[in-house]
Amino acid sequence: MNPDHTVNRYGAHPERSVAQSMMRGFLNRCPKCGEGRVFGSSFLRTEAACEQCGEEFHHHRADDLPAYLVIFIVGHVVVAAFLAIEAMVDLPLWQHMALWGPLTVLASLALLRPVKGAVVGLQWALYMHGFGGEEDQPDTHPEL
């Protein structure tokens, strides 16, 4: 087999760069060509297909993974910053609430779309959920 191809459940396909695909998706660019957009005017709805290369996005299945990742990232950053500020300065409770509440909401909203784009890029790079040319097949568990 050609070393530039990988074998997955869809058969042999050319190797795709996971890091490049995720970075393109994070920047709202098509994971395939890097020119078209993943998201249109809607905040979290992907385009049906790339306007440059025609790669279809409508079948992606990001589901709740972007939200979980954003909670994980923002939670770690905000808690670390809170603990650092608390160790340096003694702020009253109302100031903490006025600072960390809005910061958490804004950071979460700012990261949600880029993280979802990165998840779509990951799925494209790994030929997941229709990006391999075939529809998803439900797991039937014949061994049960």
Secondary structure, 3 states (H helix, E strand, C coil): CCCCEEEECCEEEECCCHHHHHHHHHCCCCCCCCCCCCECCCCCCECCECCCCCCECCCCCCCCHHHHHHHHHHHHHHHHHHHHHHHHCCCCHHHHHHHHHHHHHHHHHHHHHHHHHHHHHHHHHCCCCCCCCCCCCCCCCCCC
